[in-house]
């Protein structure tokens, strides 16, 4: 966080986002991505999804705006998954690109990670953009493996032995969150998805599905979004994070998790499942290819420090840090 400074002839400040900032922040988010991706109508790009309202005020997210001469001109979000944090999307009004405002928003997120005691921080960015890699590299982030955003058709009735967190009575939700975080702890010490689960359910962004072994032990989970108020995009059930329990039988548990995601997508009226997988998780990626998932886009994950965290061989995890 910074006080007001003068930069490039502008009075610049980075501050926490307020509720009143949300409409302009969302508008800038759409236009910035539209301009970068050269959409024919940048102002109305990606109107089928939201990265601002669903994150602002969430228990595990810190939201920031950049002001120039008293006007909101950009935003950024820092998300905390226990010991893991990631930031983004960082968006600046296109006419103010290359003025240093984006770097100040990144700095605010990094300061927040330090205050939170984050052990592993990261981000997802365009794999073909040297400019983005260089900018984030200035803050100590290292480009590692590609993350493929993959899709497959929904399939009604696929999968068995799964349930929805949102259907549980309140008294059982805490136990479900603990079971999820027991799996998360196996992936990376301190990884905690509770805030993500509660936010998706409470705000109507989606739900978490839970798959079970025959002995009522949690086998896997997936936190899913769908609908125009979520991060999914039109026609998609988006897996924001999913994982199968590690150890022998992990691939079979992962297979059942994918089937359950396809069944949930069908039940939610979404024709496709969309999920990201880091290519360092080579077994998970190959398995998804074998199950008919195909890459729609890809980016690169950047890590600080330059360590694998839970993006490593042998883990069956779905996520991307968009």
Secondary structure, DSSP 8 states (H G I E B T S, - for coil): -EEEEEETTEEEEEEE--GGGHHHHHHHHHHHHHHHTT-TTGGGTTTT--SSTTTTT-TTEEEEEEEETTEEEEEEEEEEEBTEEEE---EE-GGGTTSSHHHHHHHHHHHHHHHHT-SEEEEEEETT-HHHHHHHHTTT-EEEEEEEEEEEE--TT---SEEEGGGS-HHHHHHHHHHHHHHHHHHSTTB--HHHHHHHHHTTSEEEEEEE-TTS-EEEEEEEE-STTSSS-TTEEEEEEEEE--STTHHHHHHHHHHHHHHHHHHTT-SEEEEEEETTSHHHHHHHHHTT-EEEEEEEEEEESSS-TT-STT--EEE---
